[in-house]
Amino acid sequence: MYHKKESYDGECTRILSENYRSTLEALGEDPEREGLLKTPERVAKAMQFITQGYGMDAGDILRSALFHESYSEMVLVKDIELYSLCEHHMLPFFGKAHIAYIPNGIITGLSKIAHVVECFSRRLQVQERLTHQILDVIQETLKPLGVGVVIEAQHLCMMMRGVQKQNCTTTTSAFSGQFMKNETRSEFLKLISHDLT
Protein backbone atom coordinates (compact mmCIF):
# COMPACT_ATOMS: atom_id res chain seq x y z
CA MET A 1 0.00 0.00 0.00
CA TYR A 2 1.29 3.44 -0.98
CA HIS A 3 2.18 5.72 1.93
CA LYS A 4 3.74 9.12 1.45
CA LYS A 5 5.87 10.20 4.39
CA GLU A 6 5.60 13.88 5.29
CA SER A 7 6.07 15.80 8.50
CA TYR A 8 3.45 18.26 9.77
CA ASP A 9 2.58 19.76 13.13
CA GLY A 10 -0.15 17.48 14.48
CA GLU A 11 -1.96 20.10 16.55
CA CYS A 12 -1.89 22.64 13.74
CA THR A 13 -3.21 20.01 11.31
CA ARG A 14 -6.04 19.13 13.71
CA ILE A 15 -7.13 22.75 14.22
CA LEU A 16 -6.95 23.63 10.54
CA SER A 17 -8.78 20.43 9.56
CA GLU A 18 -11.66 21.27 11.90
CA ASN A 19 -11.83 24.79 10.47
CA TYR A 20 -11.85 23.57 6.86
CA ARG A 21 -14.54 21.01 7.69
CA SER A 22 -16.67 23.86 9.06
CA THR A 23 -15.89 25.91 5.95
CA LEU A 24 -17.13 23.10 3.69
CA GLU A 25 -20.36 22.90 5.68
CA ALA A 26 -20.81 26.69 5.55
CA LEU A 27 -20.44 26.56 1.76
CA GLY A 28 -23.28 24.03 1.58
CA GLU A 29 -21.10 20.96 1.02
CA ASP A 30 -21.27 17.62 2.79
CA PRO A 31 -17.84 16.89 4.31
CA GLU A 32 -18.93 13.27 4.76
CA ARG A 33 -19.27 12.55 1.05
CA GLU A 34 -16.55 10.35 -0.43
CA GLY A 35 -14.68 13.02 -2.39
CA LEU A 36 -14.44 15.35 0.61
CA LEU A 37 -13.72 12.92 3.45
CA LYS A 38 -9.98 13.69 3.51
CA THR A 39 -10.17 17.19 2.05
CA PRO A 40 -9.98 19.12 5.37
CA GLU A 41 -6.78 17.29 6.34
CA ARG A 42 -5.31 17.64 2.84
CA VAL A 43 -5.96 21.39 2.83
CA ALA A 44 -4.57 21.72 6.36
CA LYS A 45 -1.32 20.08 5.26
CA ALA A 46 -1.21 22.04 2.01
CA MET A 47 -1.53 25.32 3.89
CA GLN A 48 1.31 24.36 6.22
CA PHE A 49 3.47 23.58 3.20
CA ILE A 50 2.52 26.77 1.34
CA THR A 51 3.30 28.93 4.39
CA GLN A 52 6.47 27.14 5.53
CA GLY A 53 8.44 30.36 4.99
CA TYR A 54 7.40 31.52 8.46
CA GLY A 55 9.78 28.92 9.86
CA MET A 56 12.73 30.03 7.70
CA ASP A 57 15.32 32.75 8.28
CA ALA A 58 16.49 34.30 5.01
CA GLY A 59 19.58 35.80 6.61
CA ASP A 60 20.64 32.37 7.89
CA ILE A 61 20.08 30.93 4.42
CA LEU A 62 22.50 33.45 2.89
CA ARG A 63 25.02 33.13 5.72
CA SER A 64 25.15 29.35 5.28
CA ALA A 65 27.21 29.79 2.09
CA LEU A 66 29.31 32.97 2.27
CA PHE A 67 32.62 33.16 0.42
CA HIS A 68 35.28 35.86 0.23
CA GLU A 69 35.79 36.73 -3.42
CA SER A 70 37.23 39.75 -5.22
CA TYR A 71 34.61 39.59 -8.01
CA SER A 72 32.91 42.98 -8.22
CA GLU A 73 30.68 42.78 -11.29
CA MET A 74 26.97 42.09 -11.37
CA VAL A 75 25.76 38.65 -10.27
CA LEU A 76 22.31 37.94 -11.73
CA VAL A 77 19.97 35.05 -11.04
CA LYS A 78 16.89 35.42 -13.19
CA ASP A 79 13.64 33.58 -13.84
CA ILE A 80 13.37 32.21 -10.29
CA GLU A 81 9.91 30.65 -10.07
CA LEU A 82 7.82 31.82 -7.15
CA TYR A 83 4.47 30.79 -5.72
CA SER A 84 2.79 32.73 -2.94
CA LEU A 85 -0.59 33.51 -1.37
CA CYS A 86 -2.16 36.95 -1.54
CA GLU A 87 -2.87 37.98 2.04
CA HIS A 88 -6.06 39.83 1.05
CA HIS A 89 -7.94 36.87 -0.47
CA MET A 90 -5.63 33.91 0.29
CA LEU A 91 -5.55 33.11 -3.41
CA PRO A 92 -2.28 32.24 -5.17
CA PHE A 93 -0.05 34.55 -7.12
CA PHE A 94 2.84 33.18 -9.10
CA GLY A 95 5.56 34.30 -11.43
CA LYS A 96 9.29 34.94 -11.61
CA ALA A 97 11.84 36.90 -9.65
CA HIS A 98 15.02 38.39 -11.14
CA ILE A 99 17.68 39.26 -8.59
CA ALA A 100 21.11 40.84 -9.01
CA TYR A 101 23.75 42.14 -6.67
CA ILE A 102 27.23 43.62 -6.98
CA PRO A 103 29.55 41.95 -4.46
CA ASN A 104 31.73 43.96 -2.13
CA GLY A 105 34.21 41.21 -1.22
CA ILE A 106 31.60 38.57 -0.32
CA ILE A 107 29.44 36.32 -2.49
CA THR A 108 26.86 33.69 -1.60
CA GLY A 109 25.96 30.37 -3.19
CA LEU A 110 23.70 30.97 -6.18
CA SER A 111 21.06 28.53 -4.94
CA LYS A 112 20.78 30.59 -1.76
CA ILE A 113 19.29 33.46 -3.76
CA ALA A 114 16.50 31.15 -4.93
CA HIS A 115 16.03 29.90 -1.35
CA VAL A 116 15.58 33.50 -0.17
CA VAL A 117 12.74 33.90 -2.69
CA GLU A 118 11.20 30.69 -1.35
CA CYS A 119 11.56 31.87 2.25
CA PHE A 120 9.57 35.06 1.72
CA SER A 121 7.12 33.82 -0.91
CA ARG A 122 5.98 30.89 1.25
CA ARG A 123 4.02 33.27 3.48
CA LEU A 124 0.87 35.34 3.19
CA GLN A 125 2.16 38.17 1.06
CA VAL A 126 1.69 41.19 -1.12
CA GLN A 127 4.03 41.44 -4.08
CA GLU A 128 5.27 44.88 -3.11
CA ARG A 129 6.44 43.72 0.34
CA LEU A 130 7.93 40.53 -1.06
CA THR A 131 10.08 42.57 -3.46
CA HIS A 132 11.50 44.73 -0.67
CA GLN A 133 12.01 41.84 1.78
CA ILE A 134 14.22 40.06 -0.75
CA LEU A 135 16.24 43.22 -1.43
CA ASP A 136 16.60 44.13 2.23
CA VAL A 137 17.91 40.76 3.42
CA ILE A 138 20.48 40.56 0.61
CA GLN A 139 21.62 44.12 1.30
CA GLU A 140 21.83 43.60 5.06
CA THR A 141 23.50 40.18 4.96
CA LEU A 142 25.97 40.43 2.06
CA LYS A 143 26.62 44.18 2.34
CA PRO A 144 27.01 44.39 -1.46
CA LEU A 145 27.56 47.55 -3.50
CA GLY A 146 23.94 47.30 -4.60
CA VAL A 147 20.95 45.02 -5.14
CA GLY A 148 18.26 44.93 -7.82
CA VAL A 149 15.03 42.92 -7.61
CA VAL A 150 12.25 42.67 -10.19
CA ILE A 151 9.22 40.42 -9.74
CA GLU A 152 6.65 39.66 -12.45
CA ALA A 153 3.56 37.81 -11.27
CA GLN A 154 -0.02 36.91 -12.07
CA HIS A 155 -2.60 37.11 -9.30
CA LEU A 156 -5.56 34.74 -9.17
CA CYS A 157 -7.45 37.29 -7.07
CA MET A 158 -7.58 39.38 -10.28
CA MET A 159 -8.07 36.44 -12.64
CA MET A 160 -10.66 34.27 -10.86
CA ARG A 161 -12.67 36.97 -9.09
CA GLY A 162 -12.95 40.75 -8.99
CA VAL A 163 -12.09 42.24 -12.39
CA GLN A 164 -11.46 38.75 -13.88
CA LYS A 165 -8.70 39.89 -16.23
CA GLN A 166 -6.81 36.85 -17.50
CA ASN A 167 -3.71 38.34 -19.13
CA CYS A 168 -2.69 40.83 -16.47
CA THR A 169 0.86 40.75 -15.09
CA THR A 170 2.04 42.84 -12.14
CA THR A 171 5.67 43.99 -12.10
CA THR A 172 7.38 45.36 -8.99
CA SER A 173 10.96 46.47 -8.55
CA ALA A 174 13.33 47.62 -5.83
CA PHE A 175 16.91 48.90 -6.07
CA SER A 176 19.70 49.90 -3.71
CA GLY A 177 23.26 51.20 -3.96
CA GLN A 178 24.80 51.05 -7.44
CA PHE A 179 21.44 50.02 -8.91
CA MET A 180 20.13 53.50 -8.16
CA LYS A 181 22.38 54.68 -11.01
CA ASN A 182 20.70 54.68 -14.42
CA GLU A 183 23.59 52.86 -16.12
CA THR A 184 23.62 49.90 -13.71
CA ARG A 185 19.85 49.67 -13.51
CA SER A 186 19.59 49.77 -17.33
CA GLU A 187 22.14 46.96 -17.67
CA PHE A 188 20.17 44.85 -15.18
CA LEU A 189 16.84 45.48 -16.91
CA LYS A 190 18.37 44.72 -20.30
CA LEU A 191 19.82 41.43 -19.04
CA ILE A 192 16.54 40.20 -17.60
CA SER A 193 14.58 41.10 -20.72
CA HIS A 194 16.80 39.20 -23.19
CA ASP A 195 17.62 35.56 -23.69
CA LEU A 196 21.42 35.37 -23.86
CA THR A 197 21.59 31.76 -25.11
TORKOL-270564 format. One record per atom (N, C-alpha, C): x negated, y negated, z; residue in three letters. Coordinates in steps of 0.2 Angstrom, whole numbers, padded with zeros to 4 digits, always signed. Layout:
<rs>
XYZAla...
</rs>
This chain:
<rs>
-0004+0006+0000Met+0000+0000+0000Met-0004-0006+0000Met-0003-0011-0004Tyr-0006-0017-0005Tyr-0006-0022+0001Tyr-0011-0024+0004His-0011-0029+0010His-0016-0034+0009His-0014-0040+0008Lys-0019-0046+0007Lys-0021-0048+0014Lys-0027-0049+0015Lys-0029-0051+0022Lys-0031-0058+0022Lys-0027-0062+0026Glu-0028-0069+0026Glu-0028-0071+0034Glu-0030-0077+0036Ser-0030-0079+0043Ser-0027-0086+0043Ser-0021-0085+0047Tyr-0017-0091+0049Tyr-0016-0092+0056Tyr-0015-0098+0059Asp-0013-0099+0066Asp-0006-0096+0067Asp-0006-0091+0071Gly+0001-0087+0072Gly+0006-0092+0075Gly+0005-0096+0080Glu+0010-0101+0083Glu+0012-0106+0078Glu+0008-0108+0074Cys+0009-0113+0069Cys+0014-0110+0063Cys+0012-0104+0061Thr+0016-0100+0057Thr+0023-0099+0059Thr+0024-0097+0066Arg+0030-0096+0069Arg+0035-0102+0069Arg+0032-0108+0071Ile+0036-0114+0071Ile+0038-0116+0064Ile+0033-0116+0059Leu+0035-0118+0053Leu+0040-0114+0050Leu+0039-0107+0051Ser+0044-0102+0048Ser+0051-0103+0050Ser+0052-0105+0057Glu+0058-0106+0059Glu+0061-0113+0056Glu+0057-0118+0055Asn+0059-0124+0052Asn+0061-0123+0045Asn+0057-0119+0041Tyr+0059-0118+0034Tyr+0065-0113+0034Tyr+0067-0109+0038Arg+0073-0105+0038Arg+0079-0110+0039Arg+0078-0114+0044Ser+0083-0119+0045Ser+0084-0124+0039Ser+0079-0125+0036Thr+0079-0130+0030Thr+0083-0126+0024Thr+0082-0119+0023Leu+0086-0116+0018Leu+0093-0115+0020Leu+0095-0115+0026Glu+0102-0115+0028Glu+0105-0121+0027Glu+0101-0127+0029Ala+0104-0133+0028Ala+0105-0135+0020Ala+0101-0132+0016Leu+0102-0133+0009Leu+0108-0129+0006Leu+0111-0124+0010Gly+0116-0120+0008Gly+0114-0113+0006Gly+0108-0111+0007Glu+0106-0105+0005Glu+0106-0100+0011Glu+0106-0093+0009Asp+0106-0088+0014Asp+0099-0085+0015Asp+0096-0087+0021Pro+0089-0084+0022Pro+0089-0077+0023Pro+0095-0074+0023Glu+0095-0066+0024Glu+0095-0063+0017Glu+0096-0066+0012Arg+0096-0063+0005Arg+0089-0061+0003Arg+0089-0055-0001Glu+0083-0052-0002Glu+0077-0056-0004Glu+0079-0061-0009Gly+0073-0065-0012Gly+0071-0070-0007Gly+0074-0072-0002Leu+0072-0077+0003Leu+0070-0074+0010Leu+0070-0067+0011Leu+0069-0065+0017Leu+0062-0067+0020Leu+0057-0067+0015Lys+0050-0068+0018Lys+0048-0076+0016Lys+0053-0079+0013Thr+0051-0086+0010Thr+0049-0091+0016Thr+0052-0091+0022Pro+0050-0096+0027Pro+0043-0094+0029Pro+0041-0088+0030Glu+0034-0086+0032Glu+0029-0088+0026Glu+0031-0087+0020Arg+0027-0088+0014Arg+0025-0096+0014Arg+0031-0100+0015Val+0030-0107+0014Val+0026-0109+0020Val+0027-0107+0026Ala+0023-0109+0032Ala+0015-0107+0031Ala+0014-0102+0028Lys+0007-0100+0026Lys+0004-0105+0021Lys+0008-0106+0016Ala+0006-0110+0010Ala+0005-0117+0012Ala+0009-0120+0017Met+0008-0127+0019Met+0001-0127+0024Met+0000-0122+0027Gln-0007-0122+0031Gln-0013-0122+0026Gln-0012-0118+0021Phe-0017-0118+0016Phe-0018-0125+0013Phe-0012-0128+0010Ile-0013-0134+0007Ile-0015-0140+0011Ile-0014-0139+0018Thr-0016-0145+0022Thr-0023-0143+0026Thr-0027-0138+0024Gln-0032-0136+0028Gln-0038-0141+0028Gln-0037-0146+0024Gly-0042-0152+0025Gly-0042-0155+0032Gly-0037-0155+0036Tyr-0037-0158+0042Tyr-0042-0154+0047Tyr-0044-0148+0045Gly-0049-0145+0049Gly-0056-0145+0047Gly-0057-0149+0042Met-0064-0150+0038Met-0067-0157+0040Met-0073-0157+0040Asp-0077-0164+0041Asp-0081-0165+0035Asp-0079-0170+0031Ala-0082-0172+0025Ala-0090-0173+0026Ala-0091-0177+0032Gly-0098-0179+0033Gly-0102-0173+0034Gly-0100-0168+0038Asp-0103-0162+0039Asp-0104-0158+0033Asp-0100-0158+0029Ile-0100-0155+0022Ile-0106-0157+0018Ile-0107-0164+0018Leu-0113-0167+0014Leu-0119-0166+0018Leu-0119-0167+0025Arg-0125-0166+0029Arg-0128-0159+0028Arg-0124-0154+0026Ser-0126-0147+0026Ser-0131-0145+0021Ser-0131-0150+0016Ala-0136-0149+0010Ala-0139-0156+0008Ala-0143-0159+0013Leu-0147-0165+0011Leu-0154-0163+0009Leu-0156-0167+0004Phe-0163-0166+0002Phe-0166-0173+0001Phe-0173-0173+0003His-0176-0179+0001His-0179-0179-0006His-0177-0184-0010Glu-0179-0184-0017Glu-0180-0191-0019Glu-0185-0192-0024Ser-0186-0199-0026Ser-0182-0201-0032Ser-0178-0196-0034Tyr-0173-0198-0040Tyr-0169-0204-0038Tyr-0168-0209-0043Ser-0165-0215-0041Ser-0160-0217-0047Ser-0158-0212-0051Glu-0153-0214-0056Glu-0147-0211-0054Glu-0142-0213-0058Met-0135-0210-0057Met-0134-0203-0057Met-0131-0200-0052Val-0129-0193-0051Val-0121-0193-0052Val-0119-0190-0057Leu-0112-0190-0059Leu-0109-0183-0059Leu-0104-0182-0055Val-0100-0175-0055Val-0093-0177-0057Val-0091-0175-0063Lys-0084-0177-0066Lys-0080-0171-0067Lys-0073-0173-0068Asp-0068-0168-0069Asp-0067-0163-0063Asp-0068-0165-0057Ile-0067-0161-0051Ile-0059-0160-0050Ile-0057-0154-0051Glu-0050-0153-0050Glu-0047-0155-0043Glu-0042-0158-0042Leu-0039-0159-0036Leu-0032-0158-0036Leu-0029-0155-0030Tyr-0022-0154-0029Tyr-0021-0157-0022Tyr-0016-0161-0021Ser-0014-0164-0015Ser-0006-0164-0014Ser-0004-0167-0008Leu+0003-0168-0007Leu+0004-0175-0005Leu+0009-0178-0009Cys+0011-0185-0008Cys+0014-0185-0001Cys+0012-0190+0003Glu+0014-0190+0010Glu+0021-0193+0011Glu+0024-0196+0005His+0030-0199+0005His+0036-0194+0004His+0035-0189-0001His+0040-0184-0002His+0037-0177-0001His+0031-0176+0001Met+0028-0170+0001Met+0029-0165-0005Met+0028-0169-0011Leu+0028-0166-0017Leu+0021-0166-0020Leu+0018-0161-0024Pro+0011-0161-0026Pro+0010-0167-0031Pro+0003-0169-0030Phe+0000-0173-0036Phe-0006-0169-0037Phe-0008-0170-0043Phe-0014-0166-0046Phe-0018-0170-0051Phe-0024-0168-0052Gly-0028-0172-0057Gly-0035-0170-0057Gly-0039-0175-0058Lys-0046-0175-0058Lys-0050-0181-0055Lys-0055-0179-0051Ala-0059-0185-0048Ala-0066-0185-0052Ala-0068-0191-0053His-0075-0192-0056His-0079-0196-0051His-0085-0193-0048Ile-0088-0196-0043Ile-0096-0197-0045Ile-0098-0203-0044Ala-0106-0204-0045Ala-0109-0208-0039Ala-0115-0207-0038Tyr-0119-0211-0033Tyr-0126-0212-0036Tyr-0129-0217-0033Ile-0136-0218-0035Ile-0140-0217-0029Ile-0144-0212-0028Pro-0148-0210-0022Pro-0153-0215-0020Pro-0154-0215-0014Asn-0159-0220-0011Asn-0163-0216-0006Asn-0166-0210-0010Gly-0171-0206-0006Gly-0168-0200-0004Gly-0161-0199-0004Ile-0158-0193-0002Ile-0153-0191-0007Ile-0153-0184-0008Ile-0147-0182-0012Ile-0144-0176-0008Ile-0138-0174-0011Thr-0134-0168-0008Thr-0133-0163-0013Thr-0131-0157-0011Gly-0130-0152-0016Gly-0124-0154-0020Gly-0124-0153-0027Leu-0118-0155-0031Leu-0112-0152-0029Leu-0112-0146-0027Ser-0105-0143-0025Ser-0102-0146-0019Ser-0106-0150-0015Lys-0104-0153-0009Lys-0099-0159-0011Lys-0101-0162-0016Ile-0096-0167-0019Ile-0089-0165-0020Ile-0089-0159-0023Ala-0082-0156-0025Ala-0079-0154-0018Ala-0083-0151-0013His-0080-0149-0007His-0077-0156-0003His-0080-0161-0004Val-0078-0167-0001Val-0071-0169-0004Val-0070-0168-0010Val-0064-0169-0013Val-0059-0165-0010Val-0060-0158-0010Glu-0056-0153-0007Glu-0054-0155+0000Glu-0059-0158+0004Cys-0058-0159+0011Cys-0052-0165+0012Cys-0053-0170+0008Phe-0048-0175+0009Phe-0041-0174+0005Phe-0042-0170-0001Ser-0036-0169-0005Ser-0031-0164-0001Ser-0034-0160+0003Arg-0030-0154+0006Arg-0027-0157+0013Arg-0024-0163+0012Arg-0020-0166+0017Arg-0014-0170+0014Arg-0010-0172+0019Leu-0004-0177+0016Leu-0008-0183+0014Leu-0007-0186+0008Gln-0011-0191+0005Gln-0007-0196+0001Gln-0010-0201+0000Val-0008-0206-0006Val-0015-0207-0010Val-0014-0207-0016Gln-0020-0207-0020Gln-0025-0213-0019Gln-0022-0219-0017Glu-0026-0224-0016Glu-0031-0223-0010Glu-0028-0220-0004Arg-0032-0219+0002Arg-0037-0213+0000Arg-0035-0208-0003Leu-0040-0203-0005Leu-0046-0205-0009Leu-0045-0210-0013Thr-0050-0213-0017Thr-0055-0216-0013Thr-0053-0220-0008His-0057-0224-0003His-0061-0219+0002His-0057-0214+0004Gln-0060-0209+0009Gln-0066-0206+0006Gln-0066-0204+0000Ile-0071-0200-0004Ile-0077-0205-0004Ile-0076-0211-0007Leu-0081-0216-0007Leu-0084-0217+0000Leu-0080-0219+0005Asp-0083-0221+0011Asp-0088-0215+0014Asp-0085-0209+0014Val-0090-0204+0017Val-0096-0203+0013Val-0096-0203+0007Ile-0102-0203+0003Ile-0107-0209+0005Ile-0104-0215+0005Gln-0108-0221+0007Gln-0111-0220+0014Gln-0107-0218+0018Glu-0109-0218+0025Glu-0114-0212+0027Glu-0113-0207+0023Thr-0117-0201+0025Thr-0124-0201+0021Thr-0124-0202+0014Leu-0130-0202+0010Leu-0134-0209+0010Leu-0130-0214+0012Lys-0133-0221+0012Lys-0136-0222+0005Lys-0132-0221-0001Pro-0135-0222-0007Pro-0135-0229-0009Pro-0138-0231-0015Leu-0138-0238-0018Leu-0131-0240-0020Leu-0127-0235-0021Gly-0120-0236-0023Gly-0116-0230-0024Gly-0109-0231-0024Val-0105-0225-0026Val-0099-0228-0030Val-0097-0223-0035Gly-0091-0225-0039Gly-0087-0219-0039Gly-0080-0220-0038Val-0075-0215-0038Val-0069-0217-0042Val-0067-0212-0047Val-0061-0213-0051Val-0057-0207-0050Val-0051-0208-0049Ile-0046-0202-0049Ile-0040-0203-0054Ile-0039-0198-0058Glu-0033-0198-0062Glu-0029-0193-0060Glu-0022-0194-0059Ala-0018-0189-0056Ala-0011-0190-0059Ala-0007-0185-0059Gln+0000-0185-0060Gln+0004-0183-0054Gln+0009-0186-0053His+0013-0186-0046His+0020-0183-0048His+0021-0177-0045Leu+0028-0174-0046Leu+0033-0178-0043Leu+0032-0182-0038Cys+0037-0186-0035Cys+0040-0191-0041Cys+0036-0193-0046Met+0038-0197-0051Met+0041-0193-0057Met+0038-0186-0058Met+0040-0182-0063Met+0047-0178-0062Met+0048-0176-0056Met+0053-0171-0054Met+0059-0175-0052Met+0058-0181-0049Arg+0063-0185-0045Arg+0062-0192-0047Arg+0066-0197-0044Gly+0065-0204-0045Gly+0065-0206-0052Gly+0060-0209-0055Val+0060-0211-0062Val+0060-0206-0067Val+0058-0200-0065Gln+0057-0194-0069Gln+0054-0195-0076Gln+0048-0198-0075Lys+0044-0199-0081Lys+0038-0194-0082Lys+0038-0190-0087Gln+0034-0184-0087Gln+0027-0185-0090Gln+0025-0191-0093Asn+0019-0192-0096Asn+0015-0197-0092Asn+0016-0199-0086Cys+0013-0204-0082Cys+0007-0202-0078Cys+0002-0205-0079Thr-0004-0204-0075Thr-0006-0210-0071Thr-0008-0209-0065Thr-0010-0214-0061Thr-0018-0214-0060Thr-0021-0220-0061Thr-0028-0220-0060Thr-0030-0225-0055Thr-0034-0223-0050Thr-0037-0227-0045Thr-0044-0227-0045Thr-0048-0232-0043Ser-0055-0232-0043Ser-0057-0236-0037Ser-0063-0235-0035Ala-0067-0238-0029Ala-0074-0238-0031Ala-0077-0244-0029Phe-0085-0245-0030Phe-0088-0248-0024Phe-0094-0246-0024Ser-0098-0249-0019Ser-0106-0250-0021Ser-0109-0255-0018Gly-0116-0256-0020Gly-0117-0258-0027Gly-0122-0254-0030Gln-0124-0255-0037Gln-0118-0255-0042Gln-0113-0251-0040Phe-0107-0250-0045Phe-0103-0256-0045Phe-0104-0261-0040Met-0101-0267-0041Met-0103-0272-0047Met-0109-0270-0049Lys-0112-0273-0055Lys-0109-0271-0061Lys-0107-0275-0066Asn-0103-0273-0072Asn-0107-0268-0076Asn-0114-0269-0077Glu-0118-0264-0081Glu-0118-0257-0078Glu-0118-0256-0071Thr-0118-0250-0069Thr-0111-0247-0069Thr-0106-0251-0067Arg-0099-0248-0068Arg-0097-0246-0075Arg-0099-0250-0080Ser-0098-0249-0087Ser-0101-0242-0089Ser-0107-0241-0087Glu-0111-0235-0088Glu-0107-0229-0085Glu-0105-0229-0079Phe-0101-0224-0076Phe-0094-0223-0080Phe-0091-0228-0081Leu-0084-0227-0085Leu-0085-0225-0092Leu-0090-0226-0095Lys-0092-0224-0101Lys-0093-0216-0101Lys-0097-0214-0096Leu-0099-0207-0095Leu-0093-0203-0094Leu-0088-0205-0090Ile-0083-0201-0088Ile-0077-0201-0093Ile-0078-0205-0098Ser-0073-0205-0104Ser-0075-0202-0110Ser-0081-0199-0110His-0084-0196-0116His-0086-0189-0114His-0086-0185-0119Asp-0088-0178-0118Asp-0095-0178-0121Asp-0100-0176-0117Leu-0107-0177-0119Leu-0110-0170-0123Leu-0106-0165-0123Thr-0108-0159-0126Thr-0107-0159-0133Thr
</rs>
